[in-house]
Amino acid sequence: MRLRTVTRTQGNNRALKDGTVTPKRFDFAFEDVPVLVDAFRRMVRGLEFDVCEMAMTTYLCAKAQGKPFTALPIFLVRGFHHGAIVRAPEAAIGDPKDLEGRRVGVNRGYTVTTGVWARGVLQDEYGVDLGKVTWVPSGDEHVAEYRPPGNVEPLQPGESLADLVAAGELAAAVGIGSSPPDLLPLIPDATEAGFAALRRRGHYPINHLVVVRDDVLAAHPGLAVDVFDAFVVAKNLYVDRLRRDAIEAPTPTDLMYRRVMEITGADPLPYGIAPNRAVVDELIDHAMSQRILDTRPTVESLFAEHTLDLTG
């Protein structure tokens, strides 16, 4: 059996993509989608793939709308979002709470996972009342059925978040990088602020997981475990290389995971519900408070039945 699969090549799945690790009872038929978020949308709207990497909040929205696919607790991408919020150098913002009463841009949709985590940082660490900010997304939502709260006002056609921030018409924006290059992180020393949050409160966000179409899971009851196991083997090879400092020309992501390992003394990419329950609950908390979800799901309801007790 060949599974149409989309996942971006990265350290923890590279061994699957290059064939070093092969599943026992099926093959991944990997497809290249150059802009990964396009694959999320194609999966949500057209169920185009059997197995697909997906942003976590996109999945929460899709699940709430009854989309027929289910996650496996394979958490492919993690990171910190303190540096995702930028402002113009001359902006009159001395403290994140100064965003209250102002308009703040969000790259792509309001539900984009980076935006959810960044707003969570503003709320949890800086006391920002998110309901007093008008959020201005630059695009629509992957889950077309989703309706945002009243303090979300889409960007007008032809407008640019970066230009509006630079001109002072937006107080800040999330997820647009530093283009124009003179935009500055709202939170000083953002990289170290992220690691400090990890030390202080165990804050270590999940961005992406893996979903499988429900009809595929129903037709092949053992498939969820097989997929989980294959991703675990590939990930453990990568983590071993991180631990041995055996990666030539490490990327910023490699260095981030190595730093997490130094701080926690643990696997920086644990798979399974048990080691990740707290962070999944944290994201659900944000999705509820930011009015992305109307009803709180249980953690177990989000994942395939046969994977509930797996770790790796």
VOPAGU-2260 file (C-alpha; in pm, 1 decimal, decimal comma):
REM VOPAGU-2260
SITE   aa  ch    i         X         Y         Z
SITE  MET   A    0       0,0       0,0       0,0
SITE  ARG   A    1     127,0     344,6     -95,7
SITE  LEU   A    2      15,2     645,0     105,0
SITE  ARG   A    3       6,7     984,1     -65,4
SITE  THR   A    4     202,2    1185,9     188,7
SITE  VAL   A    5     311,2    1546,5     229,6
SITE  THR   A    6     562,0    1652,3     492,4
SITE  ARG   A    7     837,1    1909,0     463,9
SITE  THR   A    8    1187,6    1763,2     470,8
SITE  GLN   A    9    1342,2    1843,2     808,7
SITE  GLY   A   10    1585,0    1680,7    1047,9
SITE  ASN   A   11    1336,2    1461,5    1228,9
SITE  ASN   A   12    1182,3    1307,7     915,4
SITE  ARG   A   13    1475,1    1320,8     673,9
SITE  ALA   A   14    1543,4     949,7     720,6
SITE  LEU   A   15    1191,2     874,7     596,7
SITE  LYS   A   16    1222,8    1105,0     298,9
SITE  ASP   A   17    1558,2     962,9     185,2
SITE  GLY   A   18    1462,3     598,2     243,9
SITE  THR   A   19    1697,0     529,8     534,7
SITE  VAL   A   20    1388,4     432,3     736,6
SITE  THR   A   21    1110,7     236,8     566,0
SITE  PRO   A   22     776,0     139,0     722,2
SITE  LYS   A   23     697,2    -228,6     770,4
SITE  ARG   A   24     366,5    -270,9     588,2
SITE  PHE   A   25     324,3      23,8     353,3
SITE  ASP   A   26     515,8     286,1     155,6
SITE  PHE   A   27     503,8     661,7     182,1
SITE  ALA   A   28     451,2     814,9    -162,2
SITE  PHE   A   29     592,0    1155,0     -80,2
SITE  GLU   A   30     470,8    1451,9    -280,5
SITE  ASP   A   31     640,3    1788,8    -291,8
SITE  VAL   A   32     426,5    2093,5    -214,7
SITE  PRO   A   33     672,2    2385,5    -227,2
SITE  VAL   A   34     461,6    2607,2       1,1
SITE  LEU   A   35     367,9    2375,3     285,0
SITE  VAL   A   36      66,6    2579,0     397,6
SITE  ASP   A   37     -87,5    2509,3      55,5
SITE  ALA   A   38     -89,1    2140,8     149,0
SITE  PHE   A   39    -274,6    2220,7     471,0
SITE  ARG   A   40    -544,2    2397,4     271,4
SITE  ARG   A   41    -566,2    2121,9       9,5
SITE  MET   A   42    -605,8    1862,8     283,7
SITE  VAL   A   43    -868,5    2061,5     475,5
SITE  ARG   A   44   -1072,1    2153,2     169,2
SITE  GLY   A   45   -1017,3    1859,7     -64,0
SITE  LEU   A   46    -879,3    1566,3     143,1
SITE  GLU   A   47    -613,9    1529,9    -125,3
SITE  PHE   A   48    -362,5    1324,4      72,8
SITE  ASP   A   49    -365,8    1010,7     283,7
SITE  VAL   A   50    -111,4    1148,7     531,7
SITE  CYS   A   51     -34,1    1517,1     573,0
SITE  GLU   A   52     167,9    1743,1     797,3
SITE  MET   A   53     -61,8    2014,7     935,3
SITE  ALA   A   54     -45,2    2318,9    1158,7
SITE  MET   A   55    -192,7    2236,7    1496,0
SITE  THR   A   56    -451,2    2514,6    1514,2
SITE  THR   A   57    -562,3    2443,2    1158,3
SITE  TYR   A   58    -624,2    2089,4    1277,5
SITE  LEU   A   59    -819,3    2204,3    1583,5
SITE  CYS   A   60   -1042,9    2416,7    1358,6
SITE  ALA   A   61   -1082,7    2136,5    1105,4
SITE  LYS   A   62   -1171,0    1882,7    1372,5
SITE  ALA   A   63   -1427,8    2120,9    1521,7
SITE  GLN   A   64   -1589,6    2142,6    1178,7
SITE  GLY   A   65   -1600,6    1762,4    1140,1
SITE  LYS   A   66   -1334,8    1727,5     871,5
SITE  PRO   A   67   -1277,0    1352,2     819,2
SITE  PHE   A   68    -916,4    1315,1     922,8
SITE  THR   A   69    -754,6    1250,8    1260,7
SITE  ALA   A   70    -417,7    1341,6    1408,8
SITE  LEU   A   71    -142,4    1113,4    1525,0
SITE  PRO   A   72      67,2    1247,1    1817,0
SITE  ILE   A   73     367,0    1305,1    1591,2
SITE  PHE   A   74     475,2    1661,5    1666,1
SITE  LEU   A   75     704,4    1752,8    1379,2
SITE  VAL   A   76     768,1    2121,6    1443,4
SITE  ARG   A   77     816,8    2310,4    1767,3
SITE  GLY   A   78     957,6    2648,8    1853,7
SITE  PHE   A   79     916,0    2979,7    2028,1
SITE  HIS   A   80     718,0    3278,4    1904,2
SITE  HIS   A   81     840,7    3566,4    2116,8
SITE  GLY   A   82    1023,2    3701,0    1810,2
SITE  ALA   A   83     727,0    3670,9    1574,7
SITE  ILE   A   84     582,9    4012,1    1669,8
SITE  VAL   A   85     749,4    4310,6    1501,7
SITE  ARG   A   86     701,5    4687,6    1516,4
SITE  ALA   A   87     840,7    4993,7    1345,5
SITE  PRO   A   88    1144,2    5151,0    1519,0
SITE  GLU   A   89     962,2    5478,0    1578,1
SITE  ALA   A   90     638,9    5316,8    1699,0
SITE  ALA   A   91     524,6    5456,9    2032,8
SITE  ILE   A   92     513,4    5119,6    2203,6
SITE  GLY   A   93     712,4    5099,3    2522,1
SITE  ASP   A   94     543,5    4784,8    2648,4
SITE  PRO   A   95     334,8    4509,6    2484,1
SITE  LYS   A   96      29,2    4635,5    2675,8
SITE  ASP   A   97      50,4    4945,6    2456,4
SITE  LEU   A   98    -100,7    4726,9    2183,2
SITE  GLU   A   99    -437,4    4752,0    2359,3
SITE  GLY   A  100    -669,3    4978,3    2164,0
SITE  ARG   A  101    -452,8    4942,4    1853,2
SITE  ARG   A  102    -460,5    4740,5    1530,3
SITE  VAL   A  103    -212,3    4451,7    1493,0
SITE  GLY   A  104    -155,4    4255,7    1172,8
SITE  VAL   A  105    -142,7    3877,3    1144,3
SITE  ASN   A  106      19,7    3706,6     847,7
SITE  ARG   A  107    -238,5    3489,3     667,9
SITE  GLY   A  108    -539,4    3394,4     882,9
SITE  TYR   A  109    -640,3    3481,9    1237,6
SITE  THR   A  110    -614,5    3112,1    1331,4
SITE  VAL   A  111    -257,1    3066,1    1204,7
SITE  THR   A  112     -71,4    2874,5    1476,2
SITE  THR   A  113     215,2    3122,4    1509,1
SITE  GLY   A  114     -41,2    3395,7    1569,0
SITE  VAL   A  115    -219,9    3191,0    1834,9
SITE  TRP   A  116     100,9    3121,1    2024,9
SITE  ALA   A  117     225,9    3480,8    1989,0
SITE  ARG   A  118    -101,5    3618,8    2124,2
SITE  GLY   A  119     -73,7    3367,1    2407,3
SITE  VAL   A  120     269,6    3506,3    2496,0
SITE  LEU   A  121     131,9    3860,3    2496,4
SITE  GLN   A  122    -149,6    3753,9    2729,1
SITE  ASP   A  123      34,9    3517,6    2962,0
SITE  GLU   A  124     365,6    3699,7    2999,8
SITE  TYR   A  125     276,6    4064,8    2944,7
SITE  GLY   A  126     -85,8    4087,7    3058,6
SITE  VAL   A  127    -221,1    4209,0    2723,4
SITE  ASP   A  128    -601,8    4199,8    2701,7
SITE  LEU   A  129    -632,2    4040,4    2357,8
SITE  GLY   A  130    -995,0    4147,1    2331,5
SITE  LYS   A  131    -884,7    4511,8    2332,8
SITE  VAL   A  132    -670,3    4461,6    2020,8
SITE  THR   A  133    -808,9    4467,0    1666,7
SITE  TRP   A  134    -643,0    4184,5    1473,7
SITE  VAL   A  135    -589,2    4234,5    1100,6
SITE  PRO   A  136    -519,8    3910,6     909,5
SITE  SER   A  137    -376,3    3934,7     559,4
SITE  GLY   A  138    -555,9    3629,4     418,2
SITE  ASP   A  139    -847,6    3395,7     464,5
SITE  GLU   A  140    -867,9    3081,5     676,2
SITE  HIS   A  141    -779,4    2728,4     566,0
SITE  VAL   A  142   -1102,1    2610,6     727,6
SITE  ALA   A  143   -1351,2    2811,5     523,3
SITE  GLU   A  144   -1637,8    2748,8     767,5
SITE  TYR   A  145   -1459,5    2928,0    1053,2
SITE  ARG   A  146   -1596,4    3268,6    1153,7
SITE  PRO   A  147   -1364,7    3497,2    1353,5
SITE  PRO   A  148   -1466,8    3711,6    1651,1
SITE  GLY   A  149   -1574,4    4072,0    1612,8
SITE  ASN   A  150   -1231,2    4221,0    1685,3
SITE  VAL   A  151   -1089,3    4068,9    1365,6
SITE  GLU   A  152   -1091,0    4294,9    1058,5
SITE  PRO   A  153    -934,1    4155,2     739,6
SITE  LEU   A  154    -670,7    4350,8     550,6
SITE  GLN   A  155    -808,5    4544,0     255,7
SITE  PRO   A  156    -713,6    4421,3     -94,9
SITE  GLY   A  157    -384,4    4565,6    -214,4
SITE  GLU   A  158    -261,8    4653,3     132,8
SITE  SER   A  159      60,5    4514,5     283,6
SITE  LEU   A  160     106,9    4434,3     651,9
SITE  ALA   A  161     473,6    4530,3     642,1
SITE  ASP   A  162     399,4    4864,3     475,6
SITE  LEU   A  163     122,4    4942,7     723,1
SITE  VAL   A  164     349,9    4862,8    1018,7
SITE  ALA   A  165     630,3    5072,8     873,1
SITE  ALA   A  166     385,0    5361,7     820,1
SITE  GLY   A  167     248,4    5335,4    1174,2
SITE  GLU   A  168    -102,8    5241,3    1060,3
SITE  LEU   A  169     -61,9    4908,1    1238,0
SITE  ALA   A  170     102,3    4905,9    1580,4
SITE  ALA   A  171     271,8    4572,6    1509,4
SITE  ALA   A  172     231,7    4252,7    1310,8
SITE  VAL   A  173     277,4    3882,8    1374,3
SITE  GLY   A  174     455,9    3644,6    1140,6
SITE  ILE   A  175     587,4    3882,0     873,2
SITE  GLY   A  176     956,9    3859,0     962,1
SITE  SER   A  177    1166,0    4175,2     943,2
SITE  SER   A  178    1065,8    4296,1     597,0
SITE  PRO   A  179    1115,0    4590,0     558,5
SITE  PRO   A  180    1448,4    4520,0     729,2
SITE  ASP   A  181    1419,3    4800,8     982,0
SITE  LEU   A  182    1123,6    4642,7    1164,2
SITE  LEU   A  183    1217,4    4538,6    1516,9
SITE  PRO   A  184    1099,4    4259,0    1748,2
SITE  LEU   A  185     839,0    4390,7    1990,2
SITE  ILE   A  186     985,8    4175,5    2267,1
SITE  PRO   A  187    1354,3    4254,1    2330,1
SITE  ASP   A  188    1601,3    3964,3    2323,0
SITE  ALA   A  189    1319,2    3749,3    2189,6
SITE  THR   A  190    1527,2    3433,9    2145,9
SITE  GLU   A  191    1640,1    3436,1    2507,9
SITE  ALA   A  192    1287,6    3529,9    2619,9
SITE  GLY   A  193    1164,4    3206,8    2461,9
SITE  PHE   A  194    1421,9    2994,6    2639,3
SITE  ALA   A  195    1348,1    3177,5    2963,9
SITE  ALA   A  196     980,2    3086,5    2926,0
SITE  LEU   A  197    1082,8    2722,8    2877,9
SITE  ARG   A  198    1283,4    2731,9    3201,9
SITE  ARG   A  199    1023,9    2925,4    3399,2
SITE  ARG   A  200     696,8    2761,4    3296,7
SITE  GLY   A  201     777,5    2474,1    3062,8
SITE  HIS   A  202     655,0    2675,1    2763,8
SITE  TYR   A  203     757,8    2482,3    2450,3
SITE  PRO   A  204     502,6    2528,3    2171,3
SITE  ILE   A  205     399,5    2267,8    1915,2
SITE  ASN   A  206     334,6    2402,0    1566,0
SITE  HIS   A  207     281,3    2099,7    1337,9
SITE  LEU   A  208     156,1    1743,8    1370,6
SITE  VAL   A  209      51,3    1466,7    1129,0
SITE  VAL   A  210    -303,7    1382,1    1019,1
SITE  VAL   A  211    -442,1    1076,3     837,1
SITE  ARG   A  212    -770,6    1051,3     648,7
SITE  ASP   A  213   -1037,7     871,5     850,5
SITE  ASP   A  214   -1131,3     633,1     568,8
SITE  VAL   A  215    -769,1     516,7     548,3
SITE  LEU   A  216    -753,5     462,5     924,9
SITE  ALA   A  217   -1083,4     269,4     918,8
SITE  ALA   A  218    -973,3      43,9     632,9
SITE  HIS   A  219    -636,6     -37,1     794,3
SITE  PRO   A  220    -667,0     -58,5    1175,9
SITE  GLY   A  221    -293,2    -105,7    1232,5
SITE  LEU   A  222    -185,8     179,1    1010,1
SITE  ALA   A  223    -185,8     452,9    1274,5
SITE  VAL   A  224      65,0     263,2    1486,9
SITE  ASP   A  225     279,8     181,1    1182,7
SITE  VAL   A  226     293,5     547,1    1077,4
SITE  PHE   A  227     371,7     656,1    1432,6
SITE  ASP   A  228     650,5     399,4    1467,6
SITE  ALA   A  229     812,5     496,5    1137,4
SITE  PHE   A  230     822,9     863,4    1230,7
SITE  VAL   A  231     962,7     776,3    1574,8
SITE  VAL   A  232    1250,9     574,7    1429,1
SITE  ALA   A  233    1341,5     860,0    1191,5
SITE  LYS   A  234    1316,4    1119,6    1468,2
SITE  ASN   A  235    1531,6     920,6    1708,9
SITE  LEU   A  236    1810,3     900,6    1450,1
SITE  TYR   A  237    1801,7    1279,1    1425,7
SITE  VAL   A  238    1795,2    1333,0    1802,6
SITE  ASP   A  239    2091,5    1099,1    1841,0
SITE  ARG   A  240    2286,3    1311,4    1593,8
SITE  LEU   A  241    2188,3    1625,3    1785,4
SITE  ARG   A  242    2301,9    1466,5    2110,0
SITE  ARG   A  243    2638,6    1372,2    1959,6
SITE  ASP   A  244    2680,8    1712,6    1792,4
SITE  ALA   A  245    2714,5    1519,4    1467,5
SITE  ILE   A  246    2520,7    1748,2    1232,7
SITE  GLU   A  247    2737,2    1930,4     980,4
SITE  ALA   A  248    2635,7    2291,8     917,8
SITE  PRO   A  249    2347,7    2289,3    1168,9
SITE  THR   A  250    2051,1    2508,3    1084,8
SITE  PRO   A  251    1898,5    2758,4    1330,1
SITE  THR   A  252    1630,9    2494,2    1397,7
SITE  ASP   A  253    1896,1    2233,1    1479,7
SITE  LEU   A  254    2063,5    2476,6    1715,4
SITE  MET   A  255    1732,5    2557,9    1883,4
SITE  TYR   A  256    1656,8    2190,3    1946,5
SITE  ARG   A  257    2008,0    2137,1    2080,4
SITE  ARG   A  258    1962,0    2429,6    2320,2
SITE  VAL   A  259    1629,5    2285,8    2438,0
SITE  MET   A  260    1806,5    1956,7    2501,9
SITE  GLU   A  261    2071,0    2135,9    2708,5
SITE  ILE   A  262    1806,6    2316,8    2915,5
SITE  THR   A  263    1574,9    2021,9    2975,4
SITE  GLY   A  264    1814,5    1727,8    2956,0
SITE  ALA   A  265    1544,9    1549,0    2753,5
SITE  ASP   A  266    1444,9    1461,3    2398,5
SITE  PRO   A  267    1359,1    1795,7    2233,5
SITE  LEU   A  268    1100,6    1629,4    2006,4
SITE  PRO   A  269     898,2    1384,4    2215,7
SITE  TYR   A  270     610,7    1213,6    2035,2
SITE  GLY   A  271     298,0    1078,9    2203,0
SITE  ILE   A  272      25,9    1233,2    2417,4
SITE  ALA   A  273     177,0    1169,9    2761,2
SITE  PRO   A  274     490,0    1389,2    2727,5
SITE  ASN   A  275     295,4    1659,0    2543,4
SITE  ARG   A  276     -36,5    1677,4    2725,4
SITE  ALA   A  277      45,1    2004,1    2902,6
SITE  VAL   A  278     141,8    2188,7    2585,8
SITE  VAL   A  279    -158,2    2053,6    2392,1
SITE  ASP   A  280    -383,2    2170,7    2676,2
SITE  GLU   A  281    -209,5    2509,4    2668,0
SITE  LEU   A  282    -282,6    2549,9    2297,3
SITE  ILE   A  283    -644,7    2445,7    2346,3
SITE  ASP   A  284    -669,8    2705,6    2626,9
SITE  HIS   A  285    -550,7    2974,0    2384,3
SITE  ALA   A  286    -782,9    2854,4    2109,7
SITE  MET   A  287   -1075,9    2880,6    2349,8
SITE  SER   A  288    -984,6    3221,8    2493,9
SITE  GLN   A  289    -910,4    3361,9    2146,5
SITE  ARG   A  290   -1250,8    3237,3    2025,1
SITE  ILE   A  291   -1108,2    2995,1    1771,8
SITE  LEU   A  292   -1295,5    2706,7    1933,2
SITE  ASP   A  293   -1646,8    2724,9    2076,1
SITE  THR   A  294   -1632,7    2390,4    2258,5
SITE  ARG   A  295   -1331,3    2249,1    2438,4
SITE  PRO   A  296   -1224,8    1908,1    2303,5
SITE  THR   A  297   -1058,5    1647,9    2521,6
SITE  VAL   A  298    -699,6    1577,7    2427,8
SITE  GLU   A  299    -781,6    1211,7    2359,3
SITE  SER   A  300   -1057,9    1305,5    2113,1
SITE  LEU   A  301    -801,4    1470,6    1888,9
SITE  PHE   A  302    -587,7    1162,3    1824,0
SITE  ALA   A  303    -632,7     821,5    1664,1
SITE  GLU   A  304    -751,7     561,5    1914,0
SITE  HIS   A  305    -464,4     317,3    1869,2
SITE  THR   A  306    -204,0     589,0    1937,2
SITE  LEU   A  307    -337,3     719,7    2268,3
SITE  ASP   A  308     -85,3     530,4    2481,0
SITE  LEU   A  309     213,7     545,8    2246,3
SITE  THR   A  310     528,8     744,5    2316,0
SITE  GLY   A  311     853,4     767,8    2130,5
